[in-house]
C-alpha cells in the first residue's frame, strides 16, 4: 500500500478509470496524456482485470443457476446478490484508494493487471 506523489488530476482520472468498469480502463490507457501517467495506467489496468473477474463470476453463477433445480437456484441467486453487493463496496473502495493517491494492489488480481500488454 504505497502512497505516491501525484497530481490531483491524475488521482481523479485514476479513480474515474473504475467508473465504467473495463471500458473506462481501456479509454484511459489510450488517451493522451493519461496513457503515459504510471499512476493512471496502474489503476486503469487494475480496473480492467477487476471488471473481467466480476463478469466471470456473474457468468459462472448464471450457468449454475440455469442448470440447478429451483430451490438451489433461489439460494444461488441470494448468494450472487450478496457477492454483487460486496464487490460493489470493494469497487467504491478501489475508487477511493485511487482518489487519495494510493497504489492499492488487489492481492489476487494485481499480478494479472501488471502483465497486461498495455
C-alpha positions in Angstrom: 0.0 0.0 0.0 2.4 2.6 -1.3 1.3 6.2 -1.5 2.7 8.2 -4.3 3.1 11.9 -5.1 0.6 12.5 -7.9 -1.3 15.5 -9.2 -4.9 15.9 -8.2 -5.8 15.5 -11.9 -4.0 12.1 -12.0 -5.8 10.9 -8.9 -9.2 12.0 -10.2 -8.6 10.2 -13.6 -7.3 7.1 -11.8 -10.5 7.0 -9.7 -12.6 7.6 -12.8 -11.0 4.7 -14.6 -13.1 2.4 -12.3 -16.4 4.2 -13.1 -17.3 2.5 -16.4 -15.6 -0.8 -15.5 -13.3 -2.1 -18.2 -14.5 0.4 -20.8 -13.1 3.5 -18.9 -10.0 1.5 -18.1 -9.4 0.9 -21.8 -10.2 4.5 -22.6 -7.6 5.9 -20.1 -5.0 3.5 -21.3 -5.4 5.1 -24.8 -6.0 8.8 -24.1 -3.1 11.2 -24.1 -1.6 12.3 -21.5 -3.0 9.6 -19.2 -1.5 6.8 -21.2 1.9 8.0 -20.1 1.0 8.5 -16.4 2.1 5.4 -14.4 -0.5 6.0 -11.7 -3.4 6.3 -14.1 -2.1 3.3 -16.1 -1.9 1.1 -12.9 -5.5 1.8 -11.9 -6.8 1.5 -15.4 -5.2 -1.9 -15.8 -6.5 -3.0 -12.4 -10.0 -1.7 -13.3 -9.9 -3.9 -16.4 -8.9 -7.0 -14.5 -11.3 -6.4 -11.7 -14.2 -5.9 -14.2 -13.4 -9.0 -16.1 -13.2 -11.0 -12.9 -16.6 -9.6 -11.8 -18.2 -10.5 -15.1 -16.7 -14.0 -15.0 -18.2 -14.5 -11.5 -21.6 -13.4 -12.9 -21.3 -15.8 -15.8 -20.4 -18.7 -13.6 -23.4 -18.0 -11.3 -25.7 -17.7 -14.4 -24.6 -21.1 -15.7 -25.1 -22.8 -12.4 -28.5 -21.2 -11.8 -29.6 -22.3 -15.3 -29.0 -26.0 -14.7 -29.8 -26.4 -11.0 -33.3 -27.1 -9.6 -35.4 -24.2 -8.4 -34.6 -24.4 -4.6 -30.9 -24.3 -5.3 -31.4 -21.7 -7.9 -33.0 -19.4 -5.4 -30.2 -20.0 -2.9 -27.6 -19.2 -5.5 -29.4 -16.1 -6.6 -29.3 -14.9 -3.0 -25.6 -15.6 -2.8 -25.0 -13.9 -6.1 -26.8 -10.8 -4.9 -24.6 -10.8 -1.7 -21.4 -11.2 -3.7 -22.5 -8.3 -6.0 -23.1 -6.0 -3.0 -19.7 -6.9 -1.6 -18.0 -6.4 -5.0 -19.7 -3.0 -5.4 -18.4 -1.9 -2.0 -14.9 -3.1 -2.9 -15.3 -1.2 -6.2 -16.0 2.0 -4.4 -13.1 1.3 -2.1 -10.8 1.0 -5.1 -12.0 4.3 -6.4 -11.3 5.9 -3.0 -7.8 4.5 -2.9 -7.1 5.8 -6.4 -8.5 9.2 -5.4 -6.3 9.5 -2.4 -3.2 8.7 -4.4 -2.5 5.1 -3.3 -1.3 2.2 -5.3 -3.7 -0.3 -3.8 -3.0 -3.7 -5.3 -5.8 -6.3 -5.3 -3.9 -9.4 -4.0 -5.4 -12.0 -6.3 -5.5 -9.8 -9.4 -2.6 -7.4 -9.2 -0.2 -9.7 -11.0 -2.6 -10.2 -13.9 -3.0 -6.4 -14.1 0.7 -5.9 -14.2 1.1 -8.5 -17.0 -1.4 -6.8 -19.3 0.2 -5.8 -22.6 -1.0 -2.2 -22.4 
